[in-house]
Amino acid sequence: MTRELAVVVGVSGGIGRALAEALAARGTHARVWGLSRSRPHDWPEDEAHGWLPVDLLDEASLARAAARLAKDGVVTTVLVATGVLATEGAAPEKTYRALDAAALAVLFAVNATGPALVAKHLLPLTPRDRRSVFAALSARVGSIGDNRLGGWYAYRASKAALNMLMRTLAVEHRQTRPQGVLVVLHPGTVETALSRPFVSRASTRTVFRPAFAAAALLQVLDGLQPEDTGGFFAWDGQPVPW
């Protein structure tokens, strides 16, 4: 039988690395491939792990990674754990007066366009005859229906764009891979470099360790069926409104 592979995009980040470690610990894939711009200094060098350099804003790097993965087996799990909350040196906007075209462009490129291009190159590597999973990390603040506080314009809008792209990809994906599951996930507030500057400002917010978030997200994915494809789910398995 063809070797089954798992791919985690964004293993240089806290959640991405935790997801890769959790998948490797399960031992259900012949190899867990990590994709990121730079190789984590402690990334394992063994038969169960692989690493490839990719830049979400460089589509050629995604094409090269896909070609390498295709030689190693069939990709049955893809987790995209990339994202940026604000441009370097700037904070999320509190008012529309802080809107900046360049900042909006960067967040849309990283948070929405990048994962969509990952799907473009990796979905063709998934099997047609059995279950596969493709999940991208979104955020509850990307929910239009759940937006009651306002603010964070670029991050909210870029995650909402990601949600629409993934939903649309799921519609097309099911035509050729009816057993495939393609969803977006809200991991909760996780203790990572992305969220750290903002967590202290919300003392009542529950903050998860990356390992907990990874285990919770994998459990959610385990329970999803093909009819759930195109959905938006939180770390506890509950649907998130669009």
HUHUDA-V391352 format. One record per helix or strand of 2 or more residues. SS is the DSSP state (H for helix, E for strand). FROM is the first residue (numbers start at 1). TO is the last residue. If there is no record, write none. Layout:
BEGIN
SS|FROM|TO  SS|FROM|TO
END
This chain:
BEGIN
E|4|9  H|14|26  E|31|36  E|49|53  H|59|72  E|74|80  H|96|98  H|101|125  E|132|137  H|140|142  H|153|176  E|180|186  E|189|190  H|193|199  E|207|208  H|210|223  H|226|228  E|232|234
END
